[in-house]
């Protein structure tokens, strides 16, 4: 269900030095292991440039024609963000997939929600947003089933342990606090894992599957977002 691609925001590919301008805000010269950090900067840049389109993107079912229309509309802004001197990387060409960029955007949006409302409440109606949208989707239209399965996993965890789920998306990555929160989430994670699926549970993976579900849940409860 959750593979390596889920954990990488963008891919960095080495190119000749003369092919691209340099510069980065991640605190060092970027290498091909810095995809997640660069992805966060790209997501923040796109949110600043196209906030309305970003919200509409997260309100569309993944893998649908509606999502594709939004990603096409925002492509130039993504390219502008990539060309920004603060984001372009030394001797690296930045590439991305829309499905992975969506996860980075969801993470950035939920962080903004929690900054605006540090103690968000869960919605009274805990039904996942995509169930309503899926019911309205014509049977002959495609949808990214794997992405929805990831969201279902995250929804299940958030419903079972809202406090620790919020703590996970709030806590700084790679810290002892993050590891402590993950340990607290283990009782909720186990029953939510799909039958027959086996994969390593990491803080990054849990943070990723929680981000978009929590974004929608906070928005449904009247928090910032929609």
C-alpha positions as CSV (number, residue, x, y, z in Angstrom):
1,X,0.0,0.0,0.0
2,X,2.7,2.5,1.0
3,X,5.9,2.3,-1.0
4,X,9.1,4.3,-1.2
5,X,7.5,7.0,-3.4
6,X,5.2,8.0,-0.5
7,X,8.2,9.2,1.5
8,X,9.9,11.4,-1.2
9,X,8.5,14.8,-2.0
10,X,10.6,15.4,-5.1
11,X,13.4,13.8,-6.9
12,X,16.8,15.5,-7.4
13,X,18.7,14.5,-10.5
14,X,22.3,15.6,-11.2
15,X,22.8,17.7,-14.3
16,X,25.7,19.7,-15.7
17,X,26.6,22.7,-13.7
18,X,25.9,25.1,-16.5
19,X,22.4,23.7,-17.0
20,X,20.9,25.3,-13.9
21,X,21.3,28.2,-11.6
22,X,22.2,27.5,-8.0
23,X,20.9,28.4,-4.5
24,X,19.0,26.8,-1.7
25,X,17.4,27.6,1.7
26,X,17.9,24.2,3.3
27,X,21.1,25.3,4.9
28,X,23.6,23.5,2.8
29,X,24.3,22.5,-0.8
30,X,21.6,20.1,-1.7
31,X,22.2,16.5,-2.7
32,X,19.9,13.8,-4.0
33,X,19.1,12.9,-0.4
34,X,17.4,16.2,0.2
35,X,14.3,15.7,-1.8
36,X,11.9,16.0,1.2
37,X,13.4,19.3,2.4
38,X,13.2,20.7,-1.1
39,X,9.7,19.4,-1.5
40,X,8.6,21.3,1.6
41,X,9.9,24.5,0.1
42,X,8.2,23.9,-3.2
43,X,4.9,23.2,-1.4
44,X,5.1,26.3,0.7
45,X,6.0,28.4,-2.4
46,X,3.0,27.0,-4.4
47,X,0.6,27.7,-1.4
48,X,1.8,31.3,-1.4
49,X,1.3,31.6,-5.2
50,X,-2.0,29.7,-5.6
51,X,-3.8,29.3,-2.3
52,X,-7.2,28.9,-3.8
53,X,-6.1,26.3,-6.3
54,X,-4.2,24.5,-3.6
55,X,-7.4,24.2,-1.5
56,X,-9.4,23.1,-4.5
57,X,-6.7,20.5,-5.3
58,X,-7.0,18.9,-1.9
59,X,-10.8,19.0,-2.3
60,X,-10.7,16.8,-5.5
61,X,-10.4,13.1,-5.5
62,X,-6.8,12.0,-6.3
63,X,-6.3,10.6,-9.8
64,X,-9.4,12.1,-11.3
65,X,-9.7,14.4,-14.3
66,X,-10.7,17.2,-12.0
67,X,-7.4,16.8,-10.1
68,X,-5.5,16.7,-13.4
69,X,-7.1,20.0,-14.5
70,X,-5.9,21.7,-11.3
71,X,-2.4,20.3,-11.6
72,X,-2.3,21.5,-15.2
73,X,-3.5,24.9,-14.1
74,X,-0.8,25.2,-11.4
75,X,2.1,23.7,-13.5
76,X,3.5,27.1,-14.4
77,X,3.5,28.2,-10.8
78,X,5.3,25.0,-9.8
79,X,7.9,25.7,-12.5
80,X,8.2,29.3,-11.2
81,X,8.9,27.9,-7.8
82,X,11.5,25.6,-9.1
83,X,13.2,28.5,-10.9
84,X,13.3,30.6,-7.8
85,X,16.9,31.3,-6.7
86,X,15.9,30.3,-3.2
87,X,14.8,26.9,-4.4
88,X,16.9,25.8,-7.4
89,X,19.7,23.5,-6.4
90,X,23.4,23.4,-7.2
91,X,24.0,21.1,-10.2
92,X,20.6,19.5,-9.7
93,X,17.4,19.3,-11.7
94,X,14.2,19.1,-9.7
95,X,11.5,16.7,-10.9
96,X,8.2,15.8,-9.2
97,X,5.0,13.9,-9.6
98,X,1.7,15.6,-8.9
99,X,0.6,12.8,-6.6
100,X,3.7,13.2,-4.4
101,X,3.5,17.0,-4.5
102,X,-0.1,16.7,-3.2
103,X,1.2,15.0,-0.1
104,X,3.8,17.7,0.5
105,X,1.1,20.4,0.1
106,X,-1.2,18.6,2.5
107,X,1.6,18.5,5.1
108,X,2.2,22.2,4.6
109,X,-1.5,23.1,4.8
110,X,-2.1,21.1,8.0
111,X,0.9,22.8,9.6
112,X,-0.6,26.1,8.8
113,X,-3.9,25.0,10.3
114,X,-2.2,24.0,13.6
115,X,-0.3,27.3,13.8
116,X,-3.6,29.1,13.5
117,X,-5.4,26.8,15.9
118,X,-2.9,24.9,18.1
119,X,-5.6,22.7,19.7
120,X,-7.9,21.8,16.9
121,X,-11.0,19.8,17.6
122,X,-12.2,16.8,15.6
123,X,-15.3,17.3,13.5
124,X,-18.6,16.0,14.9
125,X,-19.1,14.0,11.7
126,X,-16.0,11.9,11.3
127,X,-17.0,10.5,7.9
128,X,-14.1,10.8,5.5
129,X,-14.5,13.6,2.9
130,X,-13.7,11.3,0.0
131,X,-16.6,9.0,0.7
132,X,-19.1,11.7,-0.3
133,X,-17.1,12.7,-3.3
134,X,-16.6,9.1,-4.4
135,X,-20.3,8.4,-4.2
136,X,-20.8,11.3,-6.7
137,X,-18.1,10.1,-9.1
138,X,-19.5,8.4,-12.3
139,X,-18.7,4.7,-12.4
140,X,-16.7,5.1,-15.6
141,X,-14.3,7.7,-14.1
142,X,-10.9,6.8,-12.7
143,X,-9.6,7.5,-9.2
144,X,-6.3,6.7,-7.5
145,X,-7.3,3.8,-5.3
146,X,-3.9,3.5,-3.6
147,X,-4.0,7.2,-2.5
148,X,-7.5,6.7,-1.1
149,X,-6.3,3.6,0.8
150,X,-3.5,5.7,2.3
151,X,-6.1,8.3,3.4
152,X,-8.3,5.6,4.8
153,X,-5.4,4.4,6.9
154,X,-4.7,7.9,8.1
155,X,-8.4,8.6,8.9
156,X,-8.6,5.4,10.9
157,X,-5.6,6.4,13.0
158,X,-6.8,10.0,13.6
159,X,-10.2,8.9,14.6
160,X,-8.7,6.4,17.1
161,X,-6.2,8.8,18.7
162,X,-6.9,12.4,17.7
163,X,-4.5,13.9,20.3
164,X,-1.4,11.9,19.3
165,X,-2.3,12.3,15.6
166,X,-2.3,16.0,16.0
167,X,1.0,15.8,18.0
168,X,2.5,13.8,15.2
169,X,1.9,16.4,12.5
170,X,2.9,19.2,14.9
171,X,6.1,17.7,16.2
172,X,9.4,18.4,14.4
173,X,10.6,15.5,12.3
174,X,13.6,13.5,13.6
175,X,13.3,14.5,17.2
176,X,12.9,12.4,20.4
177,X,9.5,13.9,20.8
178,X,8.4,12.6,17.4
179,X,9.6,9.1,18.4
180,X,7.7,9.3,21.6
181,X,4.5,10.3,19.8
182,X,4.9,7.4,17.4
183,X,5.1,5.0,20.3
184,X,1.9,6.5,21.7
185,X,0.2,5.9,18.3
186,X,1.1,2.3,18.0
187,X,-2.1,1.0,19.7
188,X,-4.1,2.9,17.1
189,X,-2.0,2.0,14.2
190,X,-2.2,-1.8,14.6
191,X,-6.0,-2.1,14.2
192,X,-6.0,0.4,11.3
193,X,-3.5,-1.5,9.2
194,X,-5.2,-3.2,6.2
195,X,-5.4,-7.0,6.4
196,X,-2.6,-8.7,4.5
197,X,-0.4,-5.6,4.3
198,X,3.0,-5.6,5.8
199,X,5.3,-2.6,5.8
200,X,7.7,-0.8,8.1
201,X,6.1,1.9,10.3
202,X,8.2,5.0,10.4
203,X,7.5,8.5,11.7
204,X,7.7,9.9,8.2
205,X,5.2,7.4,6.8
206,X,2.7,8.0,9.6
207,X,3.1,11.8,9.4
208,X,2.4,11.5,5.6
209,X,-0.7,9.3,5.8
210,X,-2.1,11.6,8.6
211,X,-1.6,14.9,7.0
212,X,-4.4,15.1,4.4
213,X,-7.0,13.4,6.5
214,X,-6.3,15.7,9.4
215,X,-6.4,18.7,7.1
216,X,-9.9,17.8,6.0
217,X,-11.0,16.9,9.5
218,X,-9.9,20.3,10.9
219,X,-11.5,22.1,7.9
220,X,-14.8,20.1,8.5
221,X,-14.7,21.2,12.2
222,X,-14.6,24.8,11.2
223,X,-10.9,25.3,11.3
224,X,-8.9,27.1,8.6
225,X,-8.5,25.3,5.3
226,X,-11.7,25.3,3.2
